[in-house]
Amino acid sequence: MTGIALQEQAEKMKQQRPDIQPGYTVRVHQKVQEGDKERVQVFEGLVIGVHRGHSTADTSFTVRRIASGVGVERVFPLHSPLIEKIEVKKVAKVRRAKLNFLRGRSGKSARISERFTSAEEFSIAAAPPPEVQKTETATEVVAPESK
């Protein structure tokens, strides 16, 4: 019984976010509080792992980047209210669910190949998932408007 109540609360916390998978290069815009000021800090890097929890609101992802020659990793909760937006910059072709092997590599051996060759293919893959609208007769899928 408590599991059902937790699932219902998790659905309320869920926000519209792009589908994040390992191999994506993303820019995470996160709100940071410094004293009485609030600003947006951007963290750009490669998604090396996604943890899907017991409910949809428990999803988190790990982003890795190299800063001043040192590897930096951050774990972000996907549906956190502190995350303003997530931009998908590149989509790479990977064959693993966790890219932890990249931690021990540097230079050319740490490269992974891109999945798409044209900008049109990338825009289709990086688009947010279509919103489902329910009508009285049937359920129809509405694609997001292109800019």
C-alpha positions in Angstrom: 0.0 0.0 0.0 2.8 2.4 0.8 4.5 1.7 -2.5 1.4 2.9 -4.4 1.3 6.1 -2.3 5.0 6.8 -3.1 4.4 6.2 -6.8 1.6 8.7 -6.8 3.7 11.3 -5.0 6.6 10.7 -7.4 4.4 11.4 -10.4 3.6 14.8 -9.0 7.4 15.6 -8.7 8.1 14.5 -12.3 9.0 17.3 -14.8 9.3 17.5 -18.5 13.0 16.6 -19.2 14.7 15.1 -22.3 15.5 11.4 -22.3 19.0 11.1 -21.0 21.2 8.1 -21.9 24.9 7.2 -21.5 27.0 8.7 -24.3 25.1 11.9 -24.5 27.0 15.2 -24.1 24.8 17.5 -22.1 24.7 21.0 -20.6 23.0 21.1 -17.3 21.8 24.5 -16.1 21.6 24.4 -12.3 20.5 27.1 -9.9 23.1 27.9 -7.3 22.5 30.0 -4.1 25.4 32.2 -3.0 24.4 34.2 0.0 21.3 36.1 -0.9 21.9 35.9 -4.7 20.9 33.1 -7.0 22.5 32.4 -10.3 22.6 29.7 -12.9 25.7 27.5 -13.3 26.3 25.4 -16.4 28.0 22.0 -16.2 28.8 20.4 -19.6 30.1 16.9 -20.0 29.5 13.3 -21.0 26.8 11.2 -19.4 28.6 8.1 -18.1 25.7 6.5 -16.3 22.0 6.8 -15.6 20.5 5.4 -12.4 16.8 4.6 -12.6 15.4 4.3 -9.1 12.3 2.6 -7.8 10.0 5.4 -9.1 10.3 7.8 -12.0 11.2 10.7 -9.7 14.3 8.7 -8.4 16.2 8.9 -11.7 19.7 10.4 -11.5 22.5 10.7 -14.0 26.3 11.1 -13.7 28.1 13.7 -15.9 31.9 13.7 -16.4 34.1 16.3 -17.8 37.8 17.2 -17.7 38.6 20.5 -16.0 42.2 21.7 -15.9 43.4 18.2 -16.7 41.5 16.7 -13.8 38.3 14.5 -14.2 35.3 16.0 -12.5 32.0 14.0 -12.0 28.7 15.3 -10.7 25.5 13.3 -10.1 22.3 15.2 -10.9 18.8 14.2 -9.9 16.8 14.3 -13.1 13.6 15.8 -11.7 15.3 18.2 -9.2 13.6 21.7 -9.0 17.2 23.2 -8.9 17.8 22.1 -12.5 16.5 24.8 -14.8 17.1 22.9 -18.1 19.1 20.2 -19.7 20.4 20.6 -23.3 21.6 17.6 -25.3 24.6 18.7 -27.4 25.9 15.5 -28.9 24.7 11.9 -29.1 27.5 9.2 -29.2 27.3 5.6 -30.2 27.9 3.5 -27.1 27.4 -0.2 -26.4 27.4 -0.2 -22.6 25.0 1.1 -19.9 27.8 2.5 -17.8 30.8 4.2 -19.3 33.0 3.9 -16.1 35.9 2.6 -18.2 36.4 6.2 -19.5 37.7 7.2 -16.0 41.0 5.5 -16.6 41.5 6.8 -20.1 42.8 10.1 -21.5 43.5 11.6 -24.9 42.5 9.7 -28.0 41.6 6.5 -26.2 38.8 8.4 -24.3 37.0 9.4 -27.5 33.7 7.9 -28.5 32.2 8.3 -32.0 29.1 10.3 -32.7 25.9 8.5 -33.7 24.5 11.0 -36.2 26.1 12.7 -39.2 23.6 15.4 -40.1 22.0 18.2 -38.0 18.5 17.0 -39.0 19.0 13.5 -37.6 20.4 15.0 -34.4 17.5 17.4 -33.9 15.0 14.5 -34.3 16.9 12.4 -31.7 17.5 15.2 -29.2 13.9 16.5 -29.3 11.8 16.2 -26.1 9.4 13.3 -26.1 6.0 14.1 -27.6 3.2 15.1 -25.2 0.3 12.8 -25.0 -3.1 14.5 -25.0 -6.2 12.6 -24.0 -9.5 13.3 -25.8 -12.9 11.8 -25.2 -12.7 9.3 -28.0 -9.0 8.3 -28.2 -5.5 9.2 -27.2 -3.4 10.9 -29.8 0.3 11.8 -29.8 1.1 15.4 -30.6 4.7 16.2 -31.8 6.3 19.4 -30.4 6.5 22.4 -32.7 9.8 23.0 -34.5 11.4 26.4 -34.2 
